[in-house]
Amino acid sequence: MLLCFVMVVFVFLPLASAQGAIGQQVSEAITSAIGAGKSVANPILSALMGTTESDEFFFAKVLLLILLFVIISVVLNNIQLFKYRKGVAFTVSIVISILAVRFIQENQLTKGILLPYGTLGVALTTILPFLIFFYFVHVTNMGGGGRRIAWIFFAITFIILWSYKYSELGPITNQIYLWTLIAIGVVFIFDKNIHYYFKTHEMSIFYRNARDRHLAALQAEYLNIINLDTPEAERRRKQIEEQARRLGHDISRTF
């Protein structure tokens, strides 16, 4: 047993070391390639956009430039004038994108572009957990008291976390948190009505599926006897037509 262990160590240790060395070489190569790409692209992009590489808005302008270029290219390529002139469409797209980004001031970039995206991120990261918890509470077989206790714990946790981060958050973020807290209170107060709506919605889905199954069975039977010329078949067809009409479907027009 000891001999096997020694053999495994001597066989796999060099392999592991070799793999570690290869991985380190690959990592260094990727880092060097990225550094080389940045050293070439950053001065060009900096000159085109009229900003310096050290500017904190440089990265945002680069992303905006890419976004505008992609959108404008898609639009121009769907215009008949540029459909078969790919070079012209590319040139026009890059020129418009550069002009749009170059003359944006820092305050315009913050207020007009970065702020809405930041607000979107805060809204999603705040509201999405609320919606997930809301769905969890109402689709489980939890009683009314259990749901209220769950919402109380959720609200307490939310308030504690918010109080720790309140001074670090901006006014918009705090406003979103406040409205989320109000939504928690509204859901807590109207818990019974909301849960009743969920149950009603589930029952409506159940009845609709049952109706569809019944109607499909009637259609299959009707199709099976549609060409039978007997008194029994005629009576049964009338019965099926009457049942289908009660379900809101005119089966005689289907076949």
Rosetta blueprint (number, residue, H / E / L):
1 M L
2 L H
3 L H
4 C H
5 F H
6 V H
7 M H
8 V H
9 V H
10 F H
11 V H
12 F H
13 L H
14 P H
15 L H
16 A H
17 S H
18 A H
19 Q H
20 G H
21 A H
22 I H
23 G H
24 Q H
25 Q H
26 V H
27 S H
28 E H
29 A H
30 I H
31 T H
32 S H
33 A H
34 I H
35 G H
36 A H
37 G H
38 K H
39 S H
40 V H
41 A H
42 N H
43 P H
44 I H
45 L H
46 S H
47 A H
48 L H
49 M H
50 G L
51 T L
52 T L
53 E L
54 S L
55 D L
56 E L
57 F L
58 F H
59 F H
60 A H
61 K H
62 V H
63 L H
64 L H
65 L H
66 I H
67 L H
68 L H
69 F H
70 V H
71 I H
72 I H
73 S H
74 V H
75 V H
76 L H
77 N H
78 N L
79 I L
80 Q L
81 L L
82 F L
83 K L
84 Y L
85 R L
86 K H
87 G H
88 V H
89 A H
90 F H
91 T H
92 V H
93 S H
94 I H
95 V H
96 I H
97 S H
98 I H
99 L H
100 A H
101 V H
102 R H
103 F L
104 I L
105 Q L
106 E H
107 N H
108 Q H
109 L H
110 T H
111 K H
112 G H
113 I H
114 L H
115 L H
116 P H
117 Y H
118 G H
119 T H
120 L H
121 G H
122 V H
123 A H
124 L H
125 T H
126 T H
127 I H
128 L H
129 P H
130 F H
131 L H
132 I H
133 F H
134 F H
135 Y H
136 F H
137 V H
138 H H
139 V H
140 T L
141 N L
142 M L
143 G L
144 G H
145 G H
146 G H
147 R H
148 R H
149 I H
150 A H
151 W H
152 I H
153 F H
154 F H
155 A H
156 I H
157 T H
158 F H
159 I H
160 I H
161 L H
162 W H
163 S H
164 Y H
165 K H
166 Y H
167 S H
168 E H
169 L L
170 G L
171 P H
172 I H
173 T H
174 N H
175 Q H
176 I H
177 Y H
178 L H
179 W H
180 T H
181 L H
182 I H
183 A H
184 I H
185 G H
186 V H
187 V H
188 F H
189 I H
190 F L
191 D H
192 K H
193 N H
194 I H
195 H H
196 Y H
197 Y H
198 F H
199 K H
200 T H
201 H H
202 E H
203 M H
204 S H
205 I H
206 F H
207 Y H
208 R H
209 N H
210 A H
211 R H
212 D H
213 R H
214 H H
215 L H
216 A H
217 A H
218 L H
219 Q H
220 A H
221 E H
222 Y H
223 L H
224 N H
225 I H
226 I L
227 N L
228 L L
229 D L
230 T L
231 P H
232 E H
233 A H
234 E H
235 R H
236 R H
237 R H
238 K H
239 Q H
240 I H
241 E H
242 E H
243 Q H
244 A H
245 R H
246 R H
247 L L
248 G L
249 H L
250 D L
251 I H
252 S H
253 R H
254 T L
255 F L
